[in-house]
Amino acid sequence: MKFQADQFGTAITAHGPGWIEVLGERVSHSLVLRSDGERSAWACSGFDELSPAHFAPLIEGTPELVVFGSGERLRFPKPAWIRALVEAGIGIETMDTPAACRTYNILAGEGRRVVAALLLETGASTPDRLK
């Protein structure tokens, strides 16, 4: 017996270097996805561009957790960047963007209030389909 749908309004259905698909729609810019169905462009194209101003709006909707995808490799945000999240009592997990895509899908699929802040940097190569 199935109690919930396999996909939700912001499910990530595929990803590759420099892009992700949200329910089949390819996106090639940094993105914020909320498990409540909202999604928006995240105005940054590289890790070195990030600042506290990029992380502060992630508090909206009081998520339980923010999953930060730091690009193709793992890089941790500076404490000043995430101070507003910590002060609001919102957890933050950092991982590379492919891992963040998978983690977001699991948590959002469980009905958790989660936000994915996914840094997509320009790069090229072969797509990785999510299973």
Solvent accessible surface area in square Angstrom, and as a share of the most:
residue,aa,sasa,rsa
1,M,204,0.91
2,K,141,0.60
3,F,175,0.73
4,Q,112,0.50
5,A,77,0.60
6,D,117,0.61
7,Q,98,0.43
8,F,47,0.19
9,G,52,0.50
10,T,1,0.01
11,A,5,0.04
12,I,4,0.02
13,T,32,0.19
14,A,0,0.00
15,H,7,0.03
16,G,6,0.06
17,P,26,0.17
18,G,12,0.11
19,W,20,0.07
20,I,1,0.00
21,E,24,0.11
22,V,4,0.02
23,L,81,0.40
24,G,53,0.51
25,E,95,0.43
26,R,140,0.51
27,V,12,0.07
28,S,83,0.54
29,H,90,0.40
30,S,2,0.01
31,L,5,0.02
32,V,8,0.05
33,L,0,0.00
34,R,22,0.08
35,S,30,0.20
36,D,115,0.60
37,G,36,0.35
38,E,91,0.41
39,R,87,0.32
40,S,54,0.35
41,A,72,0.55
42,W,18,0.06
43,A,90,0.70
44,C,10,0.06
45,S,70,0.45
46,G,15,0.14
47,F,26,0.11
48,D,140,0.73
49,E,94,0.42
50,L,9,0.04
51,S,35,0.23
52,P,65,0.41
53,A,77,0.60
54,H,33,0.15
55,F,0,0.00
56,A,45,0.35
57,P,63,0.40
58,L,3,0.01
59,I,46,0.24
60,E,111,0.50
61,G,67,0.65
62,T,88,0.51
63,P,9,0.05
64,E,66,0.30
65,L,27,0.14
66,V,0,0.00
67,V,0,0.00
68,F,0,0.00
69,G,0,0.00
70,S,0,0.00
71,G,1,0.01
72,E,89,0.40
73,R,154,0.56
74,L,88,0.44
75,R,41,0.15
76,F,138,0.57
77,P,14,0.09
78,K,121,0.51
79,P,101,0.64
80,A,46,0.36
81,W,20,0.07
82,I,26,0.13
83,R,131,0.48
84,A,36,0.28
85,L,0,0.00
86,V,93,0.53
87,E,132,0.59
88,A,55,0.43
89,G,70,0.67
90,I,10,0.05
91,G,33,0.32
92,I,36,0.19
93,E,87,0.39
94,T,25,0.14
95,M,37,0.17
96,D,41,0.21
97,T,5,0.03
98,P,26,0.16
99,A,23,0.18
100,A,0,0.00
101,C,0,0.00
102,R,115,0.42
103,T,38,0.22
104,Y,0,0.00
105,N,33,0.17
106,I,109,0.55
107,L,24,0.12
108,A,9,0.07
109,G,24,0.23
110,E,108,0.49
111,G,66,0.64
112,R,93,0.34
113,R,131,0.48
114,V,2,0.01
115,V,3,0.02
116,A,0,0.00
117,A,0,0.00
118,L,0,0.00
119,L,1,0.00
120,L,10,0.05
121,E,40,0.18
122,T,142,0.83
123,G,50,0.48
124,A,88,0.68
125,S,87,0.56
126,T,97,0.57
127,P,68,0.43
128,D,74,0.38
129,R,157,0.57
130,L,37,0.18
131,K,239,1.01
